[in-house]
Amino acid sequence: MTIRNFCTMWSAIALLSGCWLLSAKTSLAQDPAFFDRILNDRDCRQCYFVSLEVSSLQYSGKVIIENDELFSFIRDTKGLNGKEYSEFMKDLLMSGKSLMLDSAIPGAEGLSLNIKGVTKNQFRLLKSSDELEKTLAKGCIATVSRYFLDKSIDSMNGVSLQDCHAYIKDQKKGKLMSSIPLGAGEDATLIARLFEWQIPARIDDLSGRIVISK
């Protein structure tokens, strides 16, 4: 075997290994049990949020919406029952595809989508800030610590290497409420990232603050 052929072979192996690792990482990030927990919880005053990609002629991007409101929208527009809704949305979320929204346009305030026949502010748009993005970049534990425990943890600190779900579970019986104010639309960005980290989030009835649990 020539040196050139040897290098070509190992390049191919490295490429295949990289693809396998990427596939494994993706599958780990898409836990069907997490989606089932969120999508099947529809009989609630303040339901868990769903973060999803949507697309229309005038907007394409990520939004958040409470699960019961999303179910009502899908039921009214596609005629699906509860079981069909859960299966449809789980497939959509796991595929990474966008939900098509006819005639959806961003509202004047830039915080939600306006859709004919849909209550205002159901599909909420994401806004951010340098401070929020800097914290999110540090990872799950640093973000939870900052916005729910009012503690600053460096991304390289030993505690941030723990599993984030176990970290939340260890705090106050696994239920935390946001303690740091966020700007308009920033709460949507935080909730969307928590969803990516498979952390259920909803709004507390009384305080209006974000509640997470594990």
Protein Blocks (a to p, Z undefined) as FASTA:
>chain_A
ZZklmmmmmmmmmmmmmmmmmmmmmmmmmcfklmmmmmmmmbcfbdcddddddddfkbgc
dddddfklmmmmmmmmnopafklmmmmmmmmmmnopacddehiacdfkopaccdehiaeh
klccddddfklmmmmmnojklmmmmmmnopacdfkbmklmpcfklmmmmngghiacdfbd
cdehklmmmmmmmmmnopacdddfklopacddZZ
